Amino acid sequence: MKYVLDSNIFIEASRRYYAFDLAPKFWTELEVFAETGEVVSIDRVKRELEAGHDDLAKWVKKEYQGAFKSTETRSVCEAFAEMVQWSVEQNRFLPKALAEFSEVADGWVVAFARVNNLTVVTHERADSNQRNRIVIPAVCEVFDVPYIQTFGMLRDLGVKFV
């Protein structure tokens, strides 16, 4: 199985349970799996991470450059357009949620995963009653894209921190 990582995977890890100074092995494992193509992310996530001007942004620029794939393909753009159309047709999301979905990387992550038969890795959880934000799992469920959280991905990849 191959994976595409959402921004929150990197952000939560660096700020909390896999801080660079506490768990460097997590970051080197991501680098190894990026080299094999088993774990990737997208250009739009890269832009979000680099905007942080922190240790994570430095790591992205120095160690993880090649892991970010382009979303500038016709098939990914078409998949994203379908997702935007779906979000508007739902008539349940607030205008702010629709605008945010069109601007952030989330929908692009799902579109990229759909086109490339990847599993999305995110910390977001599905909530069918949510109106003020369009979460990745909701989009994944509608468009039949598998998703998982970090620990599930690490288990699937056989990663052990010993």
N, C-alpha and C positions, 0 to 999 in steps of 0.2 A: 504494500500500500504506500502511496505517496501523499504528501501533505502540503498545504499552503497555509501559512501562518498569518493570522490577523494581527494588527498592531498591538492589541491588548496583551497578547502572549509575551511579546518582548518587554512592554512597559511594566506589566505586573511582575514579571520575573526580575527585572533589573531593580525595581524599587522595593521588592518585598522578599520573597522566599529564595530567589537565586541571584542575589546581589553579586556583582562582579567580584568583590573582595571575599565573599563567603562561599560561593559555589562556582569557581571558574570552570569546573568540569562541564557544567550545563552548557556554557558558551562554546567550549571547544567541541562538544558533541554536536551542537547545531552547525558548527563550521564543517565538521566531518560529513554530516548528513547532507549539507548543502553541496559539498563537493561531489557526492555520489548522485545528487539529484533527487534524493528521497524527501528532502525538506526544502521548500522554497517559499518565497513571498513575492510581492509584486511592487512595482515602481511606486505606486501610490502610497503603500505602507512605508516604503523607504522615505518618501518626502515627509510623512507625518513624524517618523522617528527622528529624522535629521533636524527637524524644527525644534527639537528639545534642547539642543546645545548642552548636553550632559554626557556622562560616561557612555550611555547607550548610543547616542549620536556619534560619538567618537568611534565606538566599536563597529557600528554600521559602516562608517566611512573607511575604516582601516581593515577590518577582518571579514566583512560579510557582503561586500559589494556584488560579487557574482551571483548571489542567491536571489536577487530581486529581478523578476522577469517582467517584461513589457506587457502592458494591457492594451497597447496600441495596435491590436489586430482586429480585422473585420469581425471575426467570430466572437471575440470577447466583447467588442462594442455592441454587437447585435444582442448578445445574451444580457448585457447590462441594460440595454434599452427595453428589453422584455420585462426585466425586473422593475424598472422605473414605471413602466406602463401598468404592471400589476399593482404596484403600491398606490398609484393614483386611482385605479379602478376599485380598490377596496372600500373607498369612502369611509374609512374608519380612522385613518391617520390624520393628525392635525397638520396644518400647513407647515409648521416648523419642522415636524418629523420628515415630511416629504422633501423639504429644502435640504435638510441635513443629509438625508440618504443620497441625494444627488451630488453632494459635495465631498463627502468623506469616502474613505477607501472601502468601507464594508461591503457595499453592493458589488464593487469591482472584484473583491476577493472571492465572492460567491460566483460571479460570472466567470472568472478565470478558472476556478475549480470545476465548474460545470463543463466548460469547453475542453479542459485537459484531464477530465476524469480523476480529480484529486479530492481528498478529504480536507475540509476546512478545519483548522484548529483555532478555537476561540474560547474565551471565558464567558461569553454571553450565554444567557439561558432563554429558552422560548417562553413567551408570555402572550397568550392569545388575546388578553384584555388590554394590552399596552397600546396607547394611542399617540403618546408623545415622542415615541422613538421606534424606528423599524430595526429590530434586532436580527443579527445574522441567522440564528437558528430558525426563525420564522420564514425567512427567505429560502433557506436551505430546504426546509420541509416542503414548501410549495413547489420548488423546482427540482426536487429529488436529488439533492446534493448531500452526501454524508458529512457529518460534522462530529467533532470530538473535542475534549479538553486536553490540556497539556499532559497530564499524567497518563491518560489513555494512550496518547501518541508515544510517549516515552516507553511505556510498557510494550506496545506493539513493535517498537524499534529495538527492543531488548536492552535498553539503556539501564545500567546499574551504577549508582553512585556509592562506591565502597572505598 
